[in-house]
């Protein structure tokens, strides 16, 4: 029982997956909502990747979609070569039922190829991270932002003229290998490794660079090395997100990865709370879901979306979550206020008692 | 034993020779000071001694090792640590993290062990937290471990910067105007602090300071520079009597009029 209590966060993670799966099977959660959840997962991985670079290391990046594009196209090439369209089958290899809930496991070789493609996408994106990170070591702030912006556009233009990925017509014939399970798995994995990164000497070195580069240098931190590490690590995660995106959407077009996509992620990051892992989760989830929730008021959708963004930045300049971290992440580093779910109840209680005292 | 040695170093910025032919030899257990009027080149000397600027002539040695072409972090790894005139703390991190960041270059786990939290990860993190806590306790900062660094009072921020510099376990500690902006009480505390560091750790300390009373109270050996040239060096009493020093500080005829004596 003690063991259960100690490791409850690791038990809750698969339970959430099971809950979504069961609700989906029971037709309470339709496929549209599941699709939105998958999109949230993809964006969450992207925002975490940007958080490593911008939030922790303080290096502005407006070309994160470029890394995502590299990951997406490379993984799509790998999987579509290894699984030609005529051989691809989404039929279940094994299906079984527990009670009324059906479980399906699709072909294992296909899933392994998917993992291989994802890894390839991540590694190639990381190589691009190294290529862009090394010459940018001396650049700061706006100048670095311009270089990364240029990088994203260059990648897009290269894709536009590359025959193997369908030039500007877009790439078709990507097997639909990603599903909610994989996206959920990679999103949790990303949160896990980002937490481990933040709570280590690597994360602390990056945060020292963000806060004061000269001081970081004089306490023995090799700033150039850690900046490159942050670039490579961030690009790797963005590449993984790209792979998820490619195998969910099944169709890739270079214009999907325009600079507007990069700025979207910057907005998610700042709205959620820059530098905070929990803030990134919340920002990605809230701002991905918001346009979908507002879909009913079609024309006014983007107006309200924009207005809400302005309000968030005006009234919560530190982001929705204000630099707090969920207690289940178990973070010790980062000068963070810990958010316990129990605080929510005590906060509501306090408000009530204040109101009562007012009477 | 000499921990920091500069051998006739000079630096040139375009046509301006900011510091000319400066030498210093700091041993373990020394407290030395560099004084001089505003713009004399004191901080430039410091920046050369810690690797932020590369001297155009001459070489800096840390623990007998030539530091030609080395970056500041390599100076720190060789056993040198410094503070800044305008405090440079990691403001968005807690006091404890500020100190823990100084242990980065001594961590004994690699990237993979960090990601998976295997190998040395837990033991190293524990060691670093314990050492940082011990250091904070030694300087009475334990009450503030969870505060953001910029929420500390000014004097405490100075102290934290010194503690952070000590966390790298230096053999030579360089303090750039530690008493700047402090009131007399805070200066008294600072003098006690520097004496304590000197007595308990036995490291070499080099100070740049404007506050004469403080320099005369703690330094064994003083170097005076003006317009980048070393104009005088010696014990506090020698320096105080030197006509060149009085001229640099008070003007040409100050020692002749005698009205302020």
Interface residues (C-beta under 8 A of the other chain):
Chain A: X193 X196 X197 X200 X201 X202 X204 X205 X207 X208 X210 X211 X212 X214 X215 X216 X217 X218 X219 X220 X221 X222 X223 X229 X275 X333 X334 X335
Chain B: X50 X52 X71 X72 X73 X75 X76 X77 X81 X82 X84 X88 X89 X90 X91 X92 X93 X94 X97 X100 X101 X102 X103 X104 X105 X106 X107 X109 X111 X114 X115 X116 X117 X121 X124 X125 X128 X148 X164 X165 X167 X168
